[in-house]
Amino acid sequence: MVIDFVFVGTAGGPSAEAAPVQLAAEEEQAAAADADYGIYPAVMRWGSDHLPVACDVVLRTHAEVRAGEKKKNTRILHTVLFRMPDVPEDVYAQMQETIARLGCLEGIRVSFRPAGAPGLSLAGTLSGLEWPDKTEGYTHCMNLVADDVPSLKAYLHSPLHKEEWVAHMMPAGARGPPLVFDSELALSATAGKIQHVVLFKLPELPVEVYGRMQETVGRFNDMAGIVASFRPAGAPGLSFGETLAALEWPDKASGYTHCLQVIADDMSSLKAYLHSALHKEEWVGHMKPAGATGPPLVFDTELVLPLHGAA
């Protein structure tokens, strides 16, 4: 029997993880805590005036620890929105060539597309969805998936990004700086679908409201042709500020704090989602308790990359 304390650890050996085991029932603990007669039941039951403590110990080798770490999701969805209402065709083609080279960087997959569902313009998409324009003037989206923070940092600081890609901005007629939003890639989907990105300004989102919003997102995932996730800004396991510090990159999120990512199989699936009571009433009903400080930004584009939320 072990009493009082259990110390668990290793010295250069395997990893040790401990989980407490309750030996003395709550009634026995209460009896032993009696200021006048507590010692008597403790001695009679356990043979000591100390109640016993115990734990289950799991030992893992270094190889097992590394294998477990690889299973953790470290992938980052790096969404960049641009205002380029009149990008020339030849410049757009040159930008796609740079995108292809960026996609060759280690740990990086990337695409660049205009607003609109596959085969449709933004106007055609909004008309088909019977939904208003909430793009805030953004016309194009770079959709980038990084395996982890080091991969994203290497991409951001590479000459291919900082020089070649940025050099396209003036010829493309970019109006103002881009909006950049980093969040955990928390869903999986095949390419060729519609990516419906919704950015929110919820700087003081209460924990309990966030929990209820996640429950609604869970119900979104029960809808036909819909996969959805809702995450705050920041790489997996990091706050937004910690992410920027790790990337050594400035804040370009324009005040947006959370992202609802919805992948729809087709226009009919997205339209059904948008006009459902689950979205228009239950989801929208969260906005006031969540402390929304303005309308959301909504951007629909073709999903070119297959998404895999788990590494």
PLY file of the C-alpha trace (Angstrom):
ply
format ascii 1.0
element vertex 311
property float x
property float y
property float z
element edge 310
property int vertex1
property int vertex2
end_header
0.00 0.00 0.00
1.16 3.51 -0.84
0.05 6.34 1.45
0.01 10.14 1.36
1.66 10.89 -1.99
2.51 9.19 -5.28
5.43 10.62 -7.23
5.68 9.48 -10.85
8.55 10.22 -13.19
11.49 8.87 -15.13
15.16 9.71 -15.42
16.03 9.60 -19.09
13.83 6.58 -19.67
10.33 6.07 -21.05
7.56 8.64 -20.76
5.36 8.18 -17.68
1.73 9.21 -17.44
-0.33 8.81 -14.26
-4.05 8.78 -13.55
-5.32 8.90 -9.93
-7.26 5.94 -8.51
-9.65 6.58 -5.64
-9.28 3.85 -3.00
-11.17 5.42 -0.09
-14.83 6.04 -0.85
-16.25 9.52 -0.30
-18.11 8.27 2.80
-14.83 6.91 4.23
-13.06 10.19 3.48
-15.81 12.12 5.25
-15.63 9.83 8.30
-11.84 10.17 8.50
-12.16 13.96 8.32
-14.14 14.11 11.55
-12.17 16.31 13.95
-12.95 14.18 17.02
-13.22 10.58 15.88
-11.74 10.50 12.36
-8.64 8.50 13.30
-10.65 5.52 14.61
-12.44 4.58 11.31
-9.24 5.20 9.34
-7.21 2.85 11.55
-9.93 0.22 11.66
-10.42 0.28 7.86
-6.91 0.93 6.58
-4.62 0.18 9.48
-3.32 3.73 9.52
-4.38 7.26 10.35
-3.47 8.14 6.75
-5.87 7.40 3.93
-4.28 5.53 1.00
-3.71 7.02 -2.43
-2.89 5.22 -5.66
-2.58 5.75 -9.39
-2.40 3.90 -12.66
0.94 4.45 -14.42
1.38 4.14 -18.19
4.93 3.93 -19.53
5.63 4.74 -23.18
8.89 4.47 -25.07
10.28 7.47 -26.94
9.16 5.90 -30.22
5.61 5.57 -28.91
5.62 9.19 -27.75
6.80 10.40 -31.17
4.17 8.27 -32.91
1.48 9.80 -30.72
2.69 13.32 -31.46
2.50 12.69 -35.19
-1.19 11.88 -34.82
-1.93 15.32 -33.37
-3.43 17.75 -35.82
-0.87 20.46 -36.56
-2.20 21.58 -39.94
-2.99 25.25 -40.43
-5.52 26.76 -42.80
-3.95 30.01 -44.04
-6.69 31.99 -45.78
-5.71 35.15 -47.66
-8.33 37.37 -49.30
-7.47 39.98 -51.94
-9.32 42.87 -53.58
-8.45 42.56 -57.28
-11.59 43.47 -59.22
-9.79 43.94 -62.55
-6.85 41.52 -62.56
-5.62 41.11 -66.18
-5.71 37.58 -67.61
-1.99 37.47 -68.31
-1.18 38.56 -64.73
-3.58 35.97 -63.36
-1.76 33.30 -65.39
1.59 34.46 -64.00
0.17 34.33 -60.49
-0.91 30.74 -61.05
2.66 29.89 -62.11
3.93 31.30 -58.82
1.24 29.37 -56.95
2.52 26.17 -58.55
6.04 26.94 -57.31
4.77 27.82 -53.84
3.07 24.44 -53.74
6.47 22.79 -54.12
7.68 24.19 -50.81
7.98 21.60 -48.06
4.81 21.17 -46.05
2.77 23.55 -48.24
-0.25 23.05 -50.49
-1.85 26.10 -52.03
-4.43 27.32 -54.55
-5.63 30.70 -55.79
-9.12 31.26 -57.14
-11.66 34.05 -57.71
-14.89 34.31 -55.77
-17.65 32.02 -56.95
-18.62 28.36 -56.98
-16.89 26.09 -59.54
-17.84 27.27 -63.04
-19.74 30.30 -61.76
-18.93 33.97 -61.20
-19.61 35.60 -57.84
-22.80 37.13 -59.24
-23.93 33.79 -60.65
-23.20 32.09 -57.34
-25.12 34.63 -55.28
-28.04 34.50 -57.69
-28.16 30.69 -57.55
-27.97 30.73 -53.75
-30.47 33.60 -53.41
-28.07 35.17 -50.95
-26.68 38.73 -50.60
-23.10 39.76 -51.27
-21.12 39.74 -48.01
-17.61 39.63 -49.47
-16.71 43.17 -48.32
-15.22 43.73 -51.77
-12.76 40.83 -51.68
-12.53 39.11 -55.05
-9.87 36.39 -54.80
-8.76 33.82 -52.23
-5.44 32.12 -51.61
-6.24 28.88 -49.84
-3.07 27.50 -48.25
-2.62 24.48 -46.00
0.61 24.25 -43.99
1.63 21.05 -42.22
2.77 23.00 -39.16
4.03 26.36 -37.90
7.64 25.87 -39.15
6.34 25.10 -42.67
4.12 28.19 -42.68
6.91 30.38 -41.34
9.32 29.13 -44.00
6.74 29.89 -46.70
5.98 33.38 -45.40
9.63 34.41 -45.23
10.69 32.77 -48.49
11.77 34.96 -51.44
9.17 33.11 -53.52
6.45 34.62 -51.32
7.93 37.93 -50.19
9.35 38.87 -53.57
7.83 36.92 -56.46
4.26 36.65 -55.14
4.14 40.16 -53.69
5.47 41.55 -56.98
2.24 40.46 -58.66
0.12 42.78 -56.52
0.61 46.01 -58.44
0.13 44.51 -61.94
-2.93 42.66 -60.59
-4.46 45.96 -59.52
-4.66 45.05 -55.84
-6.65 47.55 -53.84
-5.35 47.72 -50.31
-3.61 45.07 -48.22
-4.86 41.48 -48.10
-6.77 39.98 -45.20
-4.88 37.05 -43.64
-6.50 34.55 -41.28
-4.78 31.51 -39.76
-6.75 28.78 -37.99
-6.66 25.08 -37.33
-7.62 22.89 -40.28
-10.33 20.96 -38.49
-12.17 19.13 -41.28
-11.52 16.85 -44.24
-13.03 17.12 -47.73
-12.32 16.15 -51.31
-11.54 18.70 -54.01
-14.04 20.09 -56.51
-16.57 21.30 -53.94
-17.54 24.77 -52.72
-15.58 26.34 -49.88
-17.79 28.71 -47.90
-15.64 30.73 -45.50
-17.29 32.98 -42.93
-15.16 35.25 -40.74
-16.54 36.75 -37.52
-15.49 39.47 -35.11
-16.09 37.90 -31.69
-13.32 39.34 -29.50
-15.03 38.51 -26.17
-16.74 35.22 -27.02
-17.85 33.56 -23.74
-16.74 29.96 -23.27
-20.26 28.67 -22.71
-21.52 30.37 -25.89
-18.60 28.92 -27.85
-19.65 25.49 -26.60
-23.23 26.02 -27.81
-21.94 27.23 -31.18
-19.90 24.04 -31.53
-23.04 22.03 -30.84
-24.77 23.84 -33.71
-21.79 23.18 -35.98
-22.11 19.52 -35.06
-25.69 19.63 -36.34
-24.51 21.35 -39.54
-22.41 18.24 -40.15
-25.57 16.13 -40.10
-26.95 18.03 -43.10
-26.73 16.40 -46.53
-23.66 17.48 -48.51
-22.21 19.66 -45.72
-19.00 19.46 -43.69
-18.30 22.29 -41.25
-15.91 23.47 -38.54
-15.64 26.57 -36.34
-12.31 27.67 -34.91
-10.67 30.77 -33.39
-7.70 32.48 -35.01
-4.40 30.76 -34.30
-2.50 27.61 -35.16
-3.50 24.39 -33.35
-2.66 24.70 -29.66
-1.67 28.38 -29.96
-3.47 31.65 -29.43
-3.58 34.18 -32.25
-0.86 36.26 -30.57
1.33 33.22 -30.00
0.89 32.20 -33.63
1.99 35.61 -34.93
4.99 35.57 -32.59
6.01 32.10 -33.73
5.64 33.10 -37.38
7.33 36.47 -36.85
4.55 37.99 -38.92
2.27 41.04 -38.39
-1.45 40.94 -37.66
-3.40 41.19 -40.93
-6.69 39.69 -39.74
-8.52 43.05 -39.81
-10.13 42.35 -36.45
-11.67 39.00 -37.38
-11.31 36.44 -34.61
-13.16 33.26 -35.66
-13.76 31.28 -38.83
-16.68 29.08 -39.82
-15.54 26.87 -42.67
-18.26 25.06 -44.58
-17.57 22.69 -47.46
-20.64 22.02 -49.62
-20.88 19.26 -52.20
-22.72 21.52 -54.63
-24.90 24.61 -54.98
-28.07 22.85 -53.88
-26.40 21.63 -50.67
-25.05 25.10 -49.86
-28.38 26.76 -50.62
-30.24 24.30 -48.39
-27.75 24.98 -45.58
-27.97 28.78 -45.93
-31.77 28.88 -45.91
-32.24 26.25 -43.20
-33.70 27.17 -39.82
-30.59 25.65 -38.27
-28.47 28.33 -39.94
-30.82 31.33 -40.16
-32.28 30.95 -36.67
-30.14 28.75 -34.40
-26.71 29.83 -35.69
-27.60 33.49 -36.17
-29.18 33.39 -32.72
-25.72 32.87 -31.23
-24.37 36.16 -32.56
-25.68 38.51 -29.86
-24.65 36.29 -26.90
-21.28 35.77 -28.64
-20.67 39.53 -28.65
-20.39 39.95 -32.43
-19.07 43.43 -33.19
-20.16 43.62 -36.82
-21.50 41.59 -39.73
-19.56 38.53 -40.89
-17.48 38.39 -44.04
-18.58 35.58 -46.37
-16.49 34.25 -49.25
-17.39 31.37 -51.57
-14.81 29.82 -53.85
-13.86 26.56 -55.51
-12.16 24.04 -53.23
-9.15 23.04 -55.33
-7.17 21.25 -52.63
-8.31 18.11 -50.83
-8.38 18.89 -47.12
-7.19 16.53 -44.41
-7.72 17.92 -40.93
-5.70 15.21 -39.14
-1.98 14.81 -39.79
0 1
1 2
2 3
3 4
4 5
5 6
6 7
7 8
8 9
9 10
10 11
11 12
12 13
13 14
14 15
15 16
16 17
17 18
18 19
19 20
20 21
21 22
22 23
23 24
24 25
25 26
26 27
27 28
28 29
29 30
30 31
31 32
32 33
33 34
34 35
35 36
36 37
37 38
38 39
39 40
40 41
41 42
42 43
43 44
44 45
45 46
46 47
47 48
48 49
49 50
50 51
51 52
52 53
53 54
54 55
55 56
56 57
57 58
58 59
59 60
60 61
61 62
62 63
63 64
64 65
65 66
66 67
67 68
68 69
69 70
70 71
71 72
72 73
73 74
74 75
75 76
76 77
77 78
78 79
79 80
80 81
81 82
82 83
83 84
84 85
85 86
86 87
87 88
88 89
89 90
90 91
91 92
92 93
93 94
94 95
95 96
96 97
97 98
98 99
99 100
100 101
101 102
102 103
103 104
104 105
105 106
106 107
107 108
108 109
109 110
110 111
111 112
112 113
113 114
114 115
115 116
116 117
117 118
118 119
119 120
120 121
121 122
122 123
123 124
124 125
125 126
126 127
127 128
128 129
129 130
130 131
131 132
132 133
133 134
134 135
135 136
136 137
137 138
138 139
139 140
140 141
141 142
142 143
143 144
144 145
145 146
146 147
147 148
148 149
149 150
150 151
151 152
152 153
153 154
154 155
155 156
156 157
157 158
158 159
159 160
160 161
161 162
162 163
163 164
164 165
165 166
166 167
167 168
168 169
169 170
170 171
171 172
172 173
173 174
174 175
175 176
176 177
177 178
178 179
179 180
180 181
181 182
182 183
183 184
184 185
185 186
186 187
187 188
188 189
189 190
190 191
191 192
192 193
193 194
194 195
195 196
196 197
197 198
198 199
199 200
200 201
201 202
202 203
203 204
204 205
205 206
206 207
207 208
208 209
209 210
210 211
211 212
212 213
213 214
214 215
215 216
216 217
217 218
218 219
219 220
220 221
221 222
222 223
223 224
224 225
225 226
226 227
227 228
228 229
229 230
230 231
231 232
232 233
233 234
234 235
235 236
236 237
237 238
238 239
239 240
240 241
241 242
242 243
243 244
244 245
245 246
246 247
247 248
248 249
249 250
250 251
251 252
252 253
253 254
254 255
255 256
256 257
257 258
258 259
259 260
260 261
261 262
262 263
263 264
264 265
265 266
266 267
267 268
268 269
269 270
270 271
271 272
272 273
273 274
274 275
275 276
276 277
277 278
278 279
279 280
280 281
281 282
282 283
283 284
284 285
285 286
286 287
287 288
288 289
289 290
290 291
291 292
292 293
293 294
294 295
295 296
296 297
297 298
298 299
299 300
300 301
301 302
302 303
303 304
304 305
305 306
306 307
307 308
308 309
309 310
